Amino acid sequence: MEDLERMPRPSPLGDRITVTLHYLVDRMDRYADQLLQERFGMSYSQFMFIAVLADLAPPPDITTLATCLGVSKAAVSKRVPSFVEAGWVATRADPANARRVLLEITPAAGRLLDEALPVLERSFTETFDDLDGVDLTRLHDDLKTVIRHLDSKEH
């Protein structure tokens, strides 16, 4: 609990759940980024790009992927060439609309995800193994409930 007390917080916000959750996500992202860089030579941002793309079916266009990632279409368009060059993403024209570019992960990216996902999950689980007083399964369920609730409030 001492670490939470020492967390840098903008003074007007004080000790608020929104700040704490933001700080937690930032710390987890940095942890994942370091692990993925060391073990797989990729950033967490690159990992999430591929993981989100892998979850989408049928293969999405750039606009759909941008929406799912919560970024602009321009941000995805700018990154696609480097993913293609790395051998992680393949592009093709949509047969129904030649101006529309469809994106798919490559077999190499699929293998990378198959290897990295369990390493990332295991690393986080092991990191929290010695955390007393927190039921991670319950926390996970509670966070999913909060997400569903927020989703239901969107207009």
C-alpha positions as CSV (number, residue, x, y, z in Angstrom):
1,M,0.0,0.0,0.0
2,E,3.0,2.3,0.5
3,D,3.7,2.4,-3.2
4,L,0.2,3.7,-3.8
5,E,0.8,6.4,-1.3
6,R,3.9,7.5,-3.1
7,M,2.3,7.5,-6.6
8,P,2.7,10.8,-8.3
9,R,-0.7,12.3,-8.6
10,P,-1.7,15.8,-9.8
11,S,-2.8,17.5,-6.6
12,P,-6.2,18.7,-7.9
13,L,-7.1,15.1,-8.6
14,G,-6.1,13.6,-5.3
15,D,-6.7,10.0,-4.4
16,R,-9.4,9.1,-7.0
17,I,-10.2,5.8,-8.7
18,T,-9.8,7.2,-12.2
19,V,-6.2,8.3,-11.4
20,T,-5.4,5.0,-9.7
21,L,-6.7,2.9,-12.6
22,H,-4.9,5.1,-15.1
23,Y,-1.7,4.6,-13.1
24,L,-2.2,0.9,-12.9
25,V,-2.7,0.5,-16.7
26,D,0.3,2.6,-17.4
27,R,2.5,0.5,-15.0
28,M,1.2,-2.7,-16.6
29,D,1.7,-1.4,-20.1
30,R,5.3,-0.5,-19.2
31,Y,5.9,-3.9,-17.6
32,A,4.5,-5.7,-20.7
33,D,6.5,-3.4,-23.0
34,Q,9.8,-4.3,-21.2
35,L,9.0,-8.0,-21.2
36,L,8.1,-8.1,-24.9
37,Q,11.1,-6.0,-25.9
38,E,13.5,-8.3,-24.0
39,R,11.9,-11.6,-25.1
40,F,10.4,-10.9,-28.5
41,G,12.0,-7.7,-29.8
42,M,8.6,-5.9,-30.1
43,S,6.8,-3.2,-28.2
44,Y,3.6,-3.7,-26.3
45,S,2.0,-1.3,-28.8
46,Q,3.1,-3.5,-31.7
47,F,1.9,-6.6,-29.8
48,M,-1.6,-5.1,-29.2
49,F,-1.8,-4.0,-32.9
50,I,-1.2,-7.7,-34.0
51,A,-3.4,-9.2,-31.2
52,V,-6.4,-7.0,-32.0
53,L,-6.0,-7.6,-35.7
54,A,-5.8,-11.4,-35.0
55,D,-9.1,-11.2,-33.1
56,L,-11.0,-9.6,-36.0
57,A,-12.9,-11.6,-38.5
58,P,-13.5,-11.3,-41.3
59,P,-10.2,-9.4,-42.1
60,P,-10.8,-5.8,-41.3
61,D,-10.0,-2.7,-43.3
62,I,-7.8,0.1,-41.9
63,T,-10.8,2.0,-40.6
64,T,-12.2,-0.9,-38.7
65,L,-8.9,-1.7,-37.1
66,A,-8.4,1.9,-36.1
67,T,-11.8,1.9,-34.4
68,C,-10.9,-1.3,-32.5
69,L,-7.6,0.1,-31.4
70,G,-9.1,3.4,-30.4
71,V,-6.8,5.4,-32.7
72,S,-7.2,7.3,-35.9
73,K,-7.3,5.8,-39.4
74,A,-4.1,7.8,-40.2
75,A,-2.3,6.3,-37.2
76,V,-3.1,2.8,-38.5
77,S,-2.2,3.7,-42.1
78,K,1.1,5.1,-41.0
79,R,2.0,1.9,-39.1
80,V,0.9,-0.7,-41.6
81,P,4.0,-0.5,-43.8
82,S,6.3,-1.3,-40.9
83,F,4.2,-4.3,-39.9
84,V,4.2,-5.5,-43.5
85,E,8.0,-5.1,-43.6
86,A,8.4,-7.0,-40.3
87,G,6.4,-9.8,-41.8
88,W,3.6,-9.6,-39.3
89,V,0.8,-8.2,-41.5
90,A,-0.4,-8.8,-45.0
91,T,-2.5,-6.5,-47.0
92,R,-4.8,-7.1,-49.9
93,A,-7.5,-5.2,-51.9
94,D,-11.1,-5.9,-50.9
95,P,-12.6,-7.8,-53.9
96,A,-15.9,-5.8,-53.3
97,N,-14.1,-2.4,-53.3
98,A,-10.6,-2.1,-54.8
99,R,-10.0,1.1,-52.9
100,R,-10.4,-0.6,-49.6
101,V,-7.3,-2.4,-48.1
102,L,-7.9,-5.5,-45.9
103,L,-5.4,-6.5,-43.2
104,E,-4.5,-9.9,-41.9
105,I,-1.8,-11.2,-39.6
106,T,0.7,-13.5,-41.2
107,P,1.6,-17.0,-40.0
108,A,4.7,-15.5,-38.5
109,A,2.6,-13.1,-36.4
110,G,0.3,-15.9,-35.4
111,R,3.3,-17.9,-34.1
112,L,4.6,-14.9,-32.3
113,L,1.2,-14.4,-30.6
114,D,1.0,-18.1,-29.7
115,E,4.4,-17.8,-28.0
116,A,4.1,-14.4,-26.5
117,L,0.6,-14.5,-25.1
118,P,1.3,-17.3,-22.6
119,V,4.6,-15.8,-21.6
120,L,2.9,-12.4,-20.9
121,E,0.1,-14.0,-19.0
122,R,2.4,-16.2,-16.9
123,S,4.7,-13.3,-16.1
124,F,1.8,-11.2,-14.8
125,T,0.4,-14.1,-12.8
126,E,3.8,-14.8,-11.3
127,T,4.4,-11.1,-10.5
128,F,1.2,-11.1,-8.5
129,D,1.6,-14.5,-6.8
130,D,3.0,-13.0,-3.6
131,L,0.4,-10.2,-3.4
132,D,-1.6,-10.9,-0.2
133,G,-5.1,-9.8,0.3
134,V,-6.0,-9.5,-3.4
135,D,-8.0,-12.1,-5.2
136,L,-6.9,-11.7,-8.8
137,T,-9.7,-13.9,-10.2
138,R,-12.2,-11.8,-8.4
139,L,-10.5,-8.6,-9.4
140,H,-10.5,-9.7,-13.1
141,D,-14.2,-10.6,-12.9
142,D,-15.0,-7.2,-11.2
143,L,-13.1,-5.3,-13.9
144,K,-14.9,-7.1,-16.7
145,T,-18.2,-6.2,-14.9
146,V,-17.2,-2.6,-14.8
147,I,-16.3,-2.6,-18.5
148,R,-19.6,-4.2,-19.4
149,H,-21.4,-1.6,-17.3
150,L,-19.5,1.3,-19.0
151,D,-20.2,-0.2,-22.4
152,S,-24.0,-0.3,-21.6
153,K,-23.8,3.4,-20.7
154,E,-22.4,4.5,-24.1
155,H,-24.8,6.3,-26.3
